[in-house]
Structures are given as structure tokens and as C-alpha cells.
């Protein structure tokens, strides 16, 4: 199975929100609000053509955006 390239918007235990590449230990960016983190995450995800996973405060995935990481994109 191919490894999915992804970015995640996750809550920071010390407050605020982080954008983190899937499998990474370090954050790609820290933001005071979720809205700012989601905006930055979408931009990073578009540039790197990855899946974006948006998590809630409980850590559960609330939303998902695809920016080119689809294994089988539909034909239009």
C-alpha cells in the first residue's frame, strides 16, 4: 500500500493550533486560532498536493480536503 502524503490541523496541548505533516514530530506552523491554522494548512496542502485532515479539540477528524493526493481522481 502506498503511503498517503498528508497534513493535519491539530490542537496544541499548550494552546492554539498546529499544522503538522503526517508522520512528523515537529509542527509546520503554530497559530493562535483554528481558523488561521486551517487557512495555512490549506495553503501548504495545495502547494505540496497533499490530503488535509482537520481535527477537533478532541483529536477526532472533523473534515478532510484533497489537494492532489487522491490515488484515483475522478474523470471530469
C-alpha positions as protocol buffer text, in pm:
chain_id: "A"
residue {
  index: 1
  type: UNK
  ca { x: 0 y: 0 z: 0 }
}
residue {
  index: 2
  type: UNK
  ca { x: 133 y: 345 z: -91 }
}
residue {
  index: 3
  type: UNK
  ca { x: 200 y: 590 z: 188 }
}
residue {
  index: 4
  type: UNK
  ca { x: -51 y: 878 z: 185 }
}
residue {
  index: 5
  type: UNK
  ca { x: 103 y: 1223 z: 193 }
}
residue {
  index: 6
  type: UNK
  ca { x: -92 y: 1438 z: 435 }
}
residue {
  index: 7
  type: UNK
  ca { x: -104 y: 1743 z: 659 }
}
residue {
  index: 8
  type: UNK
  ca { x: -306 y: 1772 z: 979 }
}
residue {
  index: 9
  type: UNK
  ca { x: -452 y: 2069 z: 1169 }
}
residue {
  index: 10
  type: UNK
  ca { x: -434 y: 1959 z: 1533 }
}
residue {
  index: 11
  type: UNK
  ca { x: -483 y: 2126 z: 1872 }
}
residue {
  index: 12
  type: UNK
  ca { x: -165 y: 2213 z: 2062 }
}
residue {
  index: 13
  type: UNK
  ca { x: -171 y: 2089 z: 2424 }
}
residue {
  index: 14
  type: UNK
  ca { x: -25 y: 2425 z: 2533 }
}
residue {
  index: 15
  type: UNK
  ca { x: -293 y: 2626 z: 2350 }
}
residue {
  index: 16
  type: UNK
  ca { x: -351 y: 2725 z: 1991 }
}
residue {
  index: 17
  type: UNK
  ca { x: -337 y: 2502 z: 1685 }
}
residue {
  index: 18
  type: UNK
  ca { x: -61 y: 2337 z: 1482 }
}
residue {
  index: 19
  type: UNK
  ca { x: -26 y: 2233 z: 1119 }
}
residue {
  index: 20
  type: UNK
  ca { x: 175 y: 1912 z: 1108 }
}
residue {
  index: 21
  type: UNK
  ca { x: 288 y: 1693 z: 819 }
}
residue {
  index: 22
  type: UNK
  ca { x: 172 y: 1333 z: 853 }
}
residue {
  index: 23
  type: UNK
  ca { x: 430 y: 1131 z: 1049 }
}
residue {
  index: 24
  type: UNK
  ca { x: 632 y: 1437 z: 1155 }
}
residue {
  index: 25
  type: UNK
  ca { x: 724 y: 1517 z: 1513 }
}
residue {
  index: 26
  type: UNK
  ca { x: 762 y: 1890 z: 1458 }
}
residue {
  index: 27
  type: UNK
  ca { x: 496 y: 2136 z: 1356 }
}
residue {
  index: 28
  type: UNK
  ca { x: 499 y: 2318 z: 1021 }
}
residue {
  index: 29
  type: UNK
  ca { x: 336 y: 2615 z: 1193 }
}
residue {
  index: 30
  type: UNK
  ca { x: 167 y: 2724 z: 1517 }
}
residue {
  index: 31
  type: UNK
  ca { x: -139 y: 2952 z: 1516 }
}
residue {
  index: 32
  type: UNK
  ca { x: -350 y: 3110 z: 1790 }
}
residue {
  index: 33
  type: UNK
  ca { x: -683 y: 3016 z: 1629 }
}
residue {
  index: 34
  type: UNK
  ca { x: -816 y: 2716 z: 1441 }
}
residue {
  index: 35
  type: UNK
  ca { x: -932 y: 2937 z: 1152 }
}
residue {
  index: 36
  type: UNK
  ca { x: -577 y: 3066 z: 1097 }
}
residue {
  index: 37
  type: UNK
  ca { x: -436 y: 2713 z: 1119 }
}
residue {
  index: 38
  type: UNK
  ca { x: -689 y: 2577 z: 868 }
}
residue {
  index: 39
  type: UNK
  ca { x: -615 y: 2861 z: 623 }
}
residue {
  index: 40
  type: UNK
  ca { x: -240 y: 2799 z: 650 }
}
residue {
  index: 41
  type: UNK
  ca { x: -289 y: 2422 z: 630 }
}
residue {
  index: 42
  type: UNK
  ca { x: -493 y: 2454 z: 311 }
}
residue {
  index: 43
  type: UNK
  ca { x: -223 y: 2671 z: 153 }
}
residue {
  index: 44
  type: UNK
  ca { x: 53 y: 2423 z: 250 }
}
residue {
  index: 45
  type: UNK
  ca { x: -159 y: 2130 z: 134 }
}
residue {
  index: 46
  type: UNK
  ca { x: -232 y: 2293 z: -204 }
}
residue {
  index: 47
  type: UNK
  ca { x: 136 y: 2373 z: -260 }
}
residue {
  index: 48
  type: UNK
  ca { x: 251 y: 2022 z: -171 }
}
residue {
  index: 49
  type: UNK
  ca { x: -52 y: 1845 z: -326 }
}
residue {
  index: 50
  type: UNK
  ca { x: -143 y: 1650 z: -12 }
}
residue {
  index: 51
  type: UNK
  ca { x: -454 y: 1549 z: 181 }
}
residue {
  index: 52
  type: UNK
  ca { x: -552 y: 1788 z: 463 }
}
residue {
  index: 53
  type: UNK
  ca { x: -712 y: 1648 z: 778 }
}
residue {
  index: 54
  type: UNK
  ca { x: -878 y: 1896 z: 1017 }
}
residue {
  index: 55
  type: UNK
  ca { x: -908 y: 1766 z: 1373 }
}
residue {
  index: 56
  type: UNK
  ca { x: -1129 y: 1890 z: 1657 }
}
residue {
  index: 57
  type: UNK
  ca { x: -1017 y: 1966 z: 2013 }
}
residue {
  index: 58
  type: UNK
  ca { x: -1084 y: 1600 z: 2100 }
}
residue {
  index: 59
  type: UNK
  ca { x: -839 y: 1489 z: 1828 }
}
residue {
  index: 60
  type: UNK
  ca { x: -1109 y: 1334 z: 1607 }
}
residue {
  index: 61
  type: UNK
  ca { x: -1109 y: 1417 z: 1235 }
}
residue {
  index: 62
  type: UNK
  ca { x: -1384 y: 1668 z: 1160 }
}
residue {
  index: 63
  type: UNK
  ca { x: -1313 y: 1739 z: 793 }
}
residue {
  index: 64
  type: UNK
  ca { x: -1087 y: 1636 z: 511 }
}
residue {
  index: 65
  type: UNK
  ca { x: -974 y: 1820 z: 197 }
}
residue {
  index: 66
  type: UNK
  ca { x: -797 y: 1673 z: -103 }
}
residue {
  index: 67
  type: UNK
  ca { x: -541 y: 1880 z: -288 }
}
residue {
  index: 68
  type: UNK
  ca { x: -400 y: 1635 z: -538 }
}
residue {
  index: 69
  type: UNK
  ca { x: -321 y: 1334 z: -320 }
}
residue {
  index: 70
  type: UNK
  ca { x: -609 y: 1122 z: -448 }
}
residue {
  index: 71
  type: UNK
  ca { x: -493 y: 779 z: -557 }
}
residue {
  index: 72
  type: UNK
  ca { x: -777 y: 754 z: -812 }
}
residue {
  index: 73
  type: UNK
  ca { x: -906 y: 1100 z: -907 }
}
residue {
  index: 74
  type: UNK
  ca { x: -1243 y: 1103 z: -1084 }
}
residue {
  index: 75
  type: UNK
  ca { x: -1255 y: 1192 z: -1452 }
}
residue {
  index: 76
  type: UNK
  ca { x: -1434 y: 1516 z: -1529 }
}
